[in-house]
Amino acid sequence: MTTSHTSDTNGAAAPEGQDESVRAELSRLRESIDNIDAAVVHMLAERFKCTQQVGHLKANHHLPPADPAREARQIARLRELAENARLDPAFAEKLLNFIIAEVIRHHETIAKSS
Ligand SMILES: C=C(O[C@@H]1C=C(C(=O)O)C=C[C@H]1O)C(=O)O
C-alpha cells in the first residue's frame, strides 16, 4: 500500500492532511520550550547573583572557594528531587556539578583579585 506524502522544508516526508496539525503542535510545544528556556536563564542569573555574593563573603573572610561537604548535600538533595520529578538523577547531578564548577571558578577569580 502506498501513502501520499508531502515534503517539509527539511525534505522530511509527512502524510498529507497531517501537515498543518503537526506544524501547529510542534509550534505550540516550541513556544513552551522557549518559555522554559527563558525561565532557566533567569533562574541561573539569580543563582549566579547569589553565588557572586558568597564568593565575596568567602574572599573577605579567607574561606576556601569550594565547599565539598555542602556540594555533597546539594547533590544528594537534587538527586532525590529529580527522582520524584521523574528526571534522570544522573543528569541532575551532572548539571549541578557543571554549574558548581563555574561558581568555584568565579570564586577563585574573586579571591585572587581581593
Ligand atoms: C556557593 C558556594 O560555593 C561553592 C559553590 C556551590 C554552589 O554553586 O552551590 C556550593 C558549594 C561551594 O563549593 C557555597 O559555599 O555555598
The ligand as a Gaussian input file, in Angstrom:
#p B3LYP/6-31G(d) Opt

LIG

0 1
 C       28.094000      28.876000      46.654000
 C       29.017000      28.253000      47.401000
 O       30.288000      27.943000      46.890000
 C       30.553000      26.776000      46.112000
 C       29.503000      26.602000      45.100000
 C       28.353000      25.934000      45.414000
 C       27.129000      26.089000      44.573000
 O       27.213000      26.631000      43.456000
 O       26.029000      25.700000      45.041000
 C       28.325000      25.100000      46.550000
 C       29.410000      24.927000      47.333000
 C       30.712000      25.593000      47.062000
 O       31.628000      24.652000      46.534000
 C       28.771000      27.886000      48.802000
 O       29.728000      27.524000      49.510000
 O       27.606000      27.972000      49.238000

